[in-house]
Amino acid sequence: MVAEGIPFEPIYDEEIVSNRKNIAAPNGEDLWSFANFYFQPRNPMLYRVLLHRPREDIAILGVRRDILGLSKVYVTDGNAASSNSKILPVNPKAIEQIAAQTDEVWWNYVDGKRRIMAECLVADEVPPEHLQAVYVPNHQGAERARTLVGGPIIPVIPQPEWFFLPSKEIRLTPTLSVREGDMFFSGAQTLTISVNCVGKMGKGLASRAKYLFPDVYVYYDDLCRRRALKLGKPYLYRRDISLDLQLADEPTRLPDANAGTWFLLFPTKNHWRDRADIHGIEKGLGLTARDYRDMGIKSLAVPALGCGLGALDWKDVGPILCKYLSRLEIPTWIYLPAERRISEEFLTPEYLLRR
């Protein structure tokens, strides 16, 4: 990159990279002798990098799979800098195993951060003919990258999801948007989690919250045991731990972690077997719209309440969500159901705001 006159800034952590010099591949060479590539670019290291740098300054280089056939190539079953990771010769079984584990999100299993950062180690350098594409977060980044690349030799592709951005965003009001993507990466101070009133967090967003934030489940379970959680009455759990600390690689190196991530536990049904109750949802939205200032909520992310496991239809729920959440004078994002694609006709401001 320097030889071509393209300026760049190192984004690695110097202390972590220095540790790699003390780790040897099976051929005896240390890891500094290899160019390393992640099988899964959407990983905890990139998440940490993006906390401190504009997304438009970052590009991901994609390489062809045929680099696995080059000489002196190894794969790892996790972050190569970790003492728990194995460095393996390239073989079909190892590739299949790594591909399977890196298709998951890293909070779905124990030791997930290490495993999701499995690597391909290529000795010395990668010939330019193995470069496949340049991936950027948005169209603005694409224009900038094309200018640097200097032509259509390598495709430049916007891939917002890899950069923890929504794949789609529809602005409804100055403060309210509808998004398609992962609510956990919304950046909101408060995340809304659909729950039942009997203490079961078995599937969906609730299950992810239970795994990643055990303290949220303890708080929720206590509410249910005391029979305090009822339809139409969301509860706010104010935690002092940041989401970033649990998602980023080496979180202890984050100089300024965001303030604590809060959770709005929003009952959508009484029993987990029930269909979601649209009247209870509307009542809870009304209470939230009335009391959010007193609750201290500064920004809010809300899933399509009741539209997943609750079996309700976005056509019915979407306008109700927008009716109440459009009253909030804070940044608010509604996340579309992940289970099914919503027709464009049900995503317009005219439909959702009943104009």
C-alpha positions in Angstrom: 0.0 0.0 0.0 2.9 2.4 0.8 4.5 1.6 -2.5 1.4 2.6 -4.4 1.2 5.9 -2.5 -2.0 5.0 -0.6 -1.7 6.4 3.0 -2.9 4.1 5.8 -3.0 4.0 9.5 -2.2 0.9 11.6 -5.3 -0.1 13.5 -3.8 -3.0 15.5 -3.0 -3.0 19.2 0.7 -2.8 19.5 0.9 -4.9 22.7 -1.3 -7.6 21.3 0.6 -7.7 18.0 3.9 -7.9 19.9 2.7 -11.1 21.6 2.4 -12.7 18.2 6.2 -12.6 17.7 6.4 -15.2 20.6 4.1 -17.7 18.9 5.5 -20.1 16.3 3.7 -21.8 13.4 4.3 -25.5 12.8 7.2 -24.6 10.4 9.0 -22.8 13.2 8.4 -19.2 11.9 6.8 -16.7 14.3 3.4 -15.1 13.4 5.1 -11.9 12.3 6.2 -13.8 9.2 2.6 -14.3 8.1 -0.1 -12.1 6.7 -3.2 -12.9 8.7 -6.8 -12.9 7.5 -10.0 -13.5 9.4 -12.6 -15.9 8.2 -15.3 -13.7 9.7 -14.7 -10.0 9.2 -17.7 -9.1 11.5 -15.8 -9.8 14.7 -14.9 -8.4 18.1 -11.7 -6.8 16.9 -13.4 -4.8 14.2 -16.1 -3.8 16.7 -13.4 -2.4 19.0 -11.7 -0.6 16.1 -15.0 1.1 15.0 -15.6 2.4 18.5 -12.8 4.9 18.0 -12.6 5.5 14.3 -15.1 6.7 11.7 -16.5 3.8 9.7 -15.7 5.6 6.5 -12.0 5.4 7.3 -12.1 1.5 7.4 -12.2 -0.9 4.5 -12.1 -4.7 4.5 -10.0 -6.5 1.9 -11.5 -9.8 0.7 -9.2 -12.5 -0.7 -10.1 -15.4 -2.8 -10.4 -18.8 -1.2 -7.6 -20.1 -3.4 -5.0 -18.6 -1.1 -5.5 -21.7 0.9 -3.6 -23.5 -1.8 -0.5 -21.4 -1.5 2.6 -22.8 0.1 3.2 -22.3 3.8 -0.5 -21.5 4.7 -2.0 -22.4 8.0 -5.4 -21.9 9.6 -6.2 -21.4 13.3 -9.3 -22.4 15.3 -9.4 -19.0 17.0 -7.5 -15.8 17.4 -3.9 -16.8 16.7 -2.6 -14.6 19.5 -4.5 -16.7 22.1 -2.7 -19.5 23.9 -5.9 -21.5 23.6 -5.9 -21.5 19.8 -4.4 -24.2 17.6 -2.4 -23.5 14.4 -3.3 -26.2 11.9 -2.2 -27.2 8.4 -4.9 -26.6 5.8 -7.2 -29.6 5.5 -10.9 -30.0 4.5 -12.0 -31.0 8.0 -10.4 -28.0 9.7 -11.8 -25.6 7.1 -15.3 -27.1 7.5 -15.1 -26.7 11.3 -13.9 -23.1 11.2 -16.5 -22.2 8.6 -19.2 -23.5 10.9 -18.1 -21.7 14.0 -17.4 -18.4 12.3 -20.9 -18.3 10.9 -22.2 -17.9 14.4 -22.4 -14.7 16.4 -19.7 -14.7 19.1 -22.0 -14.6 22.2 -23.7 -17.8 21.2 -21.1 -20.1 22.8 -18.5 -20.2 25.4 -15.1 -18.8 24.3 -16.9 -17.2 21.4 -14.8 -14.1 21.0 -11.7 -16.1 20.5 -13.3 -18.7 18.2 -15.1 -16.2 15.9 -11.6 -14.7 15.1 -10.2 -17.8 13.5 -7.5 -16.9 11.0 -5.8 -17.9 7.8 -2.1 -17.3 8.0 -0.3 -16.8 4.7 3.5 -16.7 4.7 5.2 -13.4 3.7 2.7 -11.8 1.4 -0.4 -12.3 -0.7 0.0 -11.8 -4.5 -2.4 -9.1 -5.7 -4.2 -11.5 -8.1 -5.7 -13.1 -5.0 -7.5 -9.9 -3.9 -11.2 -10.3 -4.6 -13.0 -7.2 -3.4 -12.9 -4.2 -1.2 -15.8 -3.9 1.3 -16.9 -0.6 2.8 -19.7 0.5 5.1 -21.7 2.7 2.7 -21.9 4.3 -0.7 -19.8 7.3 0.5 -17.1 5.0 1.5 -17.4 3.2 -1.8 -16.8 6.4 -3.7 -13.7 7.2 -1.6 -12.3 3.7 -2.0 -12.8 3.7 -5.8 -10.9 6.9 -6.0 -8.0 5.3 -4.1 -8.1 2.1 -6.0 -8.1 4.1 -9.3 -10.4 2.0 -11.4 -12.6 -1.0 -11.7 -9.8 -3.5 -11.3 -11.0 -4.6 -7.9 -14.8 -4.3 -7.1 -15.7 -2.0 -4.2 -18.8 -3.2 -2.5 -20.9 -1.5 0.3 -21.5 -4.1 3.0 -23.1 -2.2 6.0 -23.9 -5.3 8.0 -20.1 -6.2 8.3 -19.6 -2.8 9.9 -22.4 -3.3 12.5 -24.8 -1.0 10.6 -28.4 -1.6 9.7 -28.9 -3.0 6.1 -31.8 -0.6 5.7 -33.0 2.6 7.5 -36.3 4.5 6.8 -36.6 7.9 8.5 -40.1 8.5 9.6 -39.7 11.7 11.8 -36.6 13.6 12.9 -36.3 11.3 15.9 -37.9 8.0 14.7 -36.5 5.5 12.2 -37.4 2.0 11.1 -34.3 -0.3 10.6 -33.5 -3.7 9.3 -30.6 -5.2 11.1 -29.3 -6.2 14.5 -30.8 -4.3 17.4 -27.9 -5.1 19.7 -25.7 -2.9 17.6 -28.1 0.0 17.5 -25.9 2.2 19.8 -29.0 3.0 21.9 -28.7 3.7 25.6 -31.8 1.5 26.2 -32.6 -1.8 24.4 -36.1 -3.1 24.6 -36.5 -6.9 25.1 -39.8 -8.7 24.6 -40.6 -11.0 27.5 -43.4 -13.1 28.9 -44.5 -12.9 32.5 -43.5 -16.3 33.7 -39.7 -16.0 33.8 -38.8 -17.9 30.5 -36.2 -16.4 28.2 -35.9 -19.3 25.9 -35.7 -17.9 22.3 -35.2 -14.8 20.2 -33.8 -11.5 21.6 -34.7 -12.6 25.2 -32.5 -15.6 24.9 -29.6 -13.5 23.6 -30.0 -11.1 26.4 -30.0 -13.9 28.9 -26.8 -15.3 27.6 -24.9 -12.1 27.1 -26.3 -10.3 30.2 -27.0 -12.8 33.0 -27.7 -10.0 35.4 -30.7 -8.9 33.1 -32.1 -12.4 33.5 -31.7 -12.3 37.3 -33.6 -9.0 37.5 -36.3 -10.3 35.1 -36.7 -13.6 37.0 -37.1 -11.7 40.3 -39.8 -9.6 38.8 -41.7 -12.7 37.7 -41.3 -14.5 41.0 -42.7 -11.4 42.7 -45.5 -11.3 40.1 -44.6 -7.7 39.5 -44.3 -8.0 35.7 -47.6 -7.7 34.0 -48.9 -6.9 30.5 -49.0 -3.2 29.8 -46.3 -2.4 32.4 -42.7 -2.5 31.1 -39.8 -2.4 33.6 -36.6 -0.5 33.2 -33.4 -2.2 34.3 -30.6 0.4 34.7 -27.3 -1.4 34.6 -23.9 0.3 34.9 -22.0 -2.0 32.5 -21.6 -1.0 28.9 -22.6 -3.3 26.0 -19.3 -2.4 24.4 -17.3 -4.1 27.2 -19.0 -7.4 26.4 -18.9 -7.3 22.6 -15.4 -5.8 21.9 -12.1 -7.7 21.7 -9.9 -6.9 24.7 -12.5 -4.7 26.4 -10.1 -3.7 29.1 -8.2 -1.7 26.5 -11.2 0.5 25.7 -10.2 4.0 27.0 -13.7 5.3 27.2 -16.4 2.7 27.3 -20.0 4.0 26.9 -22.1 4.4 30.0 -24.2 1.4 31.1 -26.6 -0.2 28.6 -30.1 -0.3 30.0 -32.9 -2.7 29.2 -36.6 -2.1 29.0 -38.2 -5.4 29.8 -41.5 -5.3 27.8 -44.1 -7.9 28.4 -45.9 -8.9 25.2 -47.7 -12.0 26.5 -48.5 -13.7 29.9 -47.3 -17.2 29.2 -44.5 -18.1 26.8 -46.9 -20.4 24.9 -49.4 -17.7 24.3 -49.9 -15.5 21.3 -48.7 -11.9 21.9 -51.4 -9.6 23.2 -51.6 -6.5 21.0 -53.7 -4.6 23.5 -51.2 -5.2 26.3 -48.4 -4.0 23.9 -50.3 -0.8 23.1 -50.9 -0.1 26.8 -47.2 -0.6 27.5 -46.2 1.7 24.6 -48.5 4.4 26.0 -46.9 4.1 29.4 -43.4 4.3 27.9 -44.3 7.4 25.8 -45.7 9.0 28.9 -42.9 8.3 31.3 -39.7 7.9 29.3 -38.3 11.3 30.5 -38.9 10.4 34.1 -37.3 7.0 33.5 -34.1 8.7 32.2 -34.2 7.1 28.8 -32.0 9.1 26.4 -32.2 6.8 23.3 -34.3 3.7 22.6 -34.2 0.7 20.4 -37.4 -1.4 20.1 -38.0 -4.6 18.2 -41.2 -5.3 16.3 -43.0 -6.3 19.5 -45.0 -9.5 19.2 -44.1 -10.0 15.5 -41.7 -12.9 15.9 -42.5 -15.7 18.4 -45.6 -13.7 19.3 -47.2 -14.4 15.9 -48.5 -10.9 15.4 -48.4 -9.2 12.0 -46.2 -6.2 11.3 -49.1 -4.7 9.3 -51.0 -4.4 12.6 -48.1 -3.8 15.0 -46.1 -1.3 13.0 -48.6 1.6 13.0 -49.2 1.1 16.7 -45.4 1.2 17.5 -45.1 4.4 15.4 -48.2 6.0 16.9 -46.6 6.0 20.4 -42.8 6.1 19.6 -43.2 9.1 17.3 -44.1 11.1 20.5 -40.6 10.5 22.0 -38.3 13.5 21.6 -35.2 11.3 21.7 -33.5 9.1 19.1 -35.6 6.0 18.6 -35.2 3.1 16.3 -37.7 0.3 15.5 -36.1 -2.9 14.3 -38.1 -4.9 11.8 -38.8 -8.6 12.3 -35.9 -10.9 11.4 -38.2 -13.8 10.7 -39.8 -12.5 7.5 -39.3 -9.7 5.0 -41.8 -6.9 5.1 -43.3 -5.5 1.9 -42.3 -2.0 1.1 -45.9 -0.8 1.1 -46.0 -1.4 4.9 -42.8 0.6 5.5 -43.8 4.0 4.2 -44.3 7.0 6.5 -47.8 7.3 5.0 -48.7 3.8 6.2 -46.9 3.7 9.5 -47.8 7.3 10.6 -51.4 7.0 9.2 -50.9 10.3 7.2 
